[in-house]
Amino acid sequence: MNDIMKRLVAIDGLTFADCVRFFDERATERERAIAELAATREGEVEVDNAIVSESDDNGAYVLAWLWVDFAGTAFDKDNDEDDNGDN
């Protein structure tokens, strides 16, 4: 773990969401425009604006959220039994 990671770990209550908001707030207009190019489907694939890693290739990566349906899996919250041991 490098020094930056050690300092981040020491921040009580810091969440991934805090980090995403930080990068979103400092995004450039170019980064926001690139993020808007990403294909999305409401409730299935959503993109956090401005989180991009532009490549030397002709494109960029953007941070996206992909919905995973638990129905019919061991994580199904509608099941009567707790199959995953997390509840």
N, C-alpha and C positions, 0 to 999 in steps of 0.2 A: 504494500500500500504506500503510495507516494505521499508527500507532505500535504498536498492539496486535499487528497482524500481523507487524510487524518483530521484536517481542520473541519471538513464537512461532517464527518462522523461525530465530531464533538459538539455540533449544533443540536441542542435538544429540540426535538419535535420537527426537525427538517424532514420534508416529504418530497417524493418525486414530483408531485404537483407543484410544490414551491419552485423547484428547479425549472420545470416547464414554463411556469409563469415568468420567471426571471429571463429566460431566453426569448420568450415571446415579446416581452416588453422592450428588449434591446434589438429586436430584429430590424433590418433595413427594409426600405420599400421594395428593393429587388428581391430579398428573401420572401417577403409576403406575396409578391407577385408570382414567384416560382411555386410557392406552396399552393396558391390558388389554381395552378395548372393540374394538380393531382385529381384523379377521378375519385369521387366519393359517392357513397350511397347512404343516405340518412339512416341512422340506426344500425348500419352494418359496417361501413368503412368510413371513418371520419378522420380528418387531418387537422392537426394543431397548426395553426397559421405560423409561418415564419421559422419553423424548426427545419432547417435544410443543411445539407452537406453537399456542396456543389463539387462535381467531379471534373477531372480533366477530360473525361469522355463527354459526349454531348448530352448531359443530363444532370440531375441532382437527386439526392435522397431527401424525403420529407418524413417527419414523424407522423405516423398514422395509427389509429386505433381500429382494430378488427374485432367485431362482435363475435363471441363464441357462445353458442346456445348450449345450455346444460341439459336440455330435455332429452331424456332417455339415456343419460350417462350416470356414472357414479356420483357426479356432483349435482344432480338434479335436485333443486330445492323443493320441488313439489312431491318428492318421495316421502313416505312416512318414516322410512328407516334412514339412519345416518350411515351411509356406506363409505364416506370419505374420511370420517374421524375428525373433521374440522368444526363441526357444529356443537 
